[in-house]
Amino acid sequence: MNLLDVLILIPAIGFFIALIIPRAMENAIKMLALIFSLVSFVVSLGLAYGYRTGQSGLQYMTDFVWIQNPEIHYHVGVDGLSLWLIVLSTFLTPIAILISWNYIHNRVKEFFAFLLLLEFGLVGVFSAWDLFLFYVFWEVVLVPMYFLIGIWGHDRRIYAAVKFFLYTMAGSVLMLVAITFLYIHAGTFDYATILAQLQSGKLALSHLQETLLFLAFFIAFAIKVPLFPLHTWLPDAHVEAPSAGSVMLASVMLKMGTYGLVRFCLPMFPTAAHENAPWISILAIIGIVYGAAVAMVQPNMKKLVAYSSVSHLGFVVLGIFSFTQLGLDGAVYIMLAHGISTGALFALVGFLYERRHSLAISDYGGIATVAPWFATMFLITTFASIGLPMLSNFVGEFLVLQGTAQSNFAYTSFAALGVILSACYMLWMYQRVFFGETNEEVKHHVYDFNLREWACVIPLVAVMVWMGIFTQTFLPPVSESNDKILTQIRMSADLKAATHSPVASLKVGANTNAH
Amino acid sequence: MPTSFYPSADDLLRFSPELILSFAGTLLMVLDPFFRHIQGKPAPRIFGHLTIAAFIAAIFGAIAANAVPGSSFSNLLIVDGYATFFRVLVLTIGILAVLISYRYLAKEVAETSEYHALLLFSVAGQCLMVAANDLIMIFIGLEISSIATYILAGYLRNDKRNNEAALKYFLLGSFATGFLLYGVSIVYGITGTTKLDEIRTALSNPGLSLVAVSIAAALIIVGLGFKVSGAPFQMWAPDVYQGAPAPVSVFMATAPKAAAFAVFVRVFMTSFQQIATGWEPLIWISALLSMTIGNFAALTQTNLKRMLAYSSIAHAGYILVALAAKSELGTAAVMFYLAAYALMNIGAFAVVIHIAGKGERHLRIDDLAGLAQKQPLTAALMTVFVLSFIGVPLTGGFFGKFYIFRAAVESDLIWLAVLGLLNSAVAAYYYLRLLVVMYMHEPGEAVQALEPMSAGLDIALVLSAVGTFILGVLPGAVLNFARNSASLGR
């Protein structure tokens, strides 16, 4: 049993203990959830500390047979791609617990138990190396989030929760068929084995098969990302969810989709990915511009942040389908940076809601005079989200634009619009909420951070700055894994190039190595 | 061929579950006058206890019989892993059915020995069906099971809906049995035998009229399709399930259905396997219709029992997908799914019975409102069953679906698997409604008036939930058994 197994187990154990504690002992349940999530976080830091860049293969790997026939393994491990996403999950869970501390009054026990279950699922998704296990964790994540939105959400919570569940479910059943198909032809669910078989040509797929399998996986992931036009569940779910739900949803759960694209879609179906890249990139660009444009006109802060996510995630998809080292690195970097900055935005908006009980921008104004620290921290977060240099998102967006420019410059110029627009909508919102005249309601209700809120905000802001300046903390393992994925794509392209000619175009990105 | 008129010890052992159950059922009715009062006090529960004891004894009998596999009574009966699996399954369903009936019968002031005796006879018929190696034996088992179930459906004879349910079930059921028998007679006319393995051998003779065989197979599909409530023969199910007493509804939706599916698979995978390409389209058409009709009709239901009835039609559709795969894998999937489905359905119905109260007053879906606040544990267990219905991982329902659709994909029915899984996404919508009202609505009248769980319901609920989890997390043992016995002795 290694550190990763411990990390997967801790939230699960916490979940069961939380179920056993009598519901009257609310503080005990909260403390338990906080302690377990903090311990997870510390363990995940240990994971990052012990991770060795430059060492080939999975690290912290555990592999044993879970079910004999069909052979399903509990096979987990960490590589550079999943490492920081796991840390992101464990980093945000205690923050989600802290921001719900006083906000959740009814059914406290279930709420914190579900947060721990969610953490269990998320860590599992990012570390699973057996396709079946991946699917299990993928679906397990769905249940706690459904309840988080449905029970503790705002007015239209039930609609949002059901929509969220059904969208994801509809996508993932197709993925299940694809996984089953692969299992039957490869004889195993083990991802590494399937990949090796696909690359060596031992498992040969016809062109149609590859395209259909690619689409089955892609649609499941694209719904989760969400890619325009499959994004409509997102504004509902984000707006209706309680703050902790929005934070986890935007910061980590959306990344499940992009992670799936990088982890599974590209390496397994390189030809199909390449062939379909043009329209996917165009959808991503539409998402970038459309998300930004819609965010601009939102009267509701949470909705604004939600649409900004559609826009930011468009960048991620664009970067992934640029098939360049820079683009992929940037995509992963945005995944992390967006997790931090949007998580912080949702947390801050949640704090405002707790004070003033409104999400409407027009109900606010002049907060900067009554709560200067609040205004400062919100401004830093806003800057991070816009992609100001020295802060987290800038690095990722720059890399994505650079990478896209290498493959198709037209895409870059349109996508860059999104960067400009994001400055417009975020700063405009900031101006309306924090400057101007302070109305009576705001004067009475809005006050500066308390200790608990500081405890949430400081780590988030610190990480934003860190990610903006010390990129080398995060990038080396990420680039290493991305490099491996790109090499795999090229290898199978070379293999197919022997028989097919059109795939030769794959080699466009072959000579660009960023670092 | 008959060597001796008297059955050997092995014969008796192989037949022991049926013997135990029929004996217990008869005994129960004879002892009724003596047991009704113990030391001057009414002791109605004793019938239930005795019934459970008989079921447990029969389970031991079935397991002991599995130690001496083989055929008995001039090859009329065959005990193999497949038969044992289904015997244990229907016997377990019997135990759970008794457990969820205690409180219900007490409330309706209807605690008689007949109810339990009928349950015993019905399960005895099902045990016979799943172990039959002869079309006539199948017919006899089916009739024993059905007649007992017809009566059970109308058990509360002063209740109008009970009477309607019983009459409907009886009329349509006997009509369907007629189809089955007609098919059997044609098969006998062509092949000169009713033994399943001999029919198989006879059919490999190229001189046979395949048209007549196909007609016979189609007629048998009609008869059995009715029993498993597969479309287009599903019409009776919603009305009957809604009208019958709730514990009987869930019994009908699980035990006779499991036995009918067992027969369905055994007949078509042994006798008619050679003409599989002929019957396969009929099966997948029925599967597709059942899934679609069941799921889409369930979307608009407001009555819990009716919704679960439509959902059971949809689940029959999933199982038919596995049959359409016409492989050993498909057979194993049918076995696994029926076990998983029985557990989750009984669990869900136990909660429905709990909510419904005396005279089944609270049967609307909205009557579940706020259950999570009033009785969190009950709601949590119901959630397990609902998630299993939806097919969320770590529940038996998920692995069941997975094995079914895996069998379909392996038999190149990918499109059917895709349609089936999309169907299950549609189904998620109405199942989620149960979670929505339980967790996201304020307690309504029904839940406010709720009394604490009774011990019987509690045990049934916990057993079903634990079973659902075991099938979802560690399905290995059950699945291996299913895989090993799916060859049907061929």
Interface residues (C-beta under 8 A of the other chain):
Chain A: R23 I67 Q68 N69 P70 R107 E110 Y135 V136 E139 V140 L142 V143 Y146 F147 G150 I151 R157 I158 A161 V162 F165 L166 M169 A170 V173 L174 L176 V177 T180 F181 Y183 I184
Chain B: A372 Q373 P376 L387 I390 V392 P393 L394 F398 F402 F405 R406 V409 E410 I414 A417 V418 L421 L422 S424 A425 A428 Y429 L432 L435 V436 Y439 M440 L474 P475 G476 L479 N480 R483
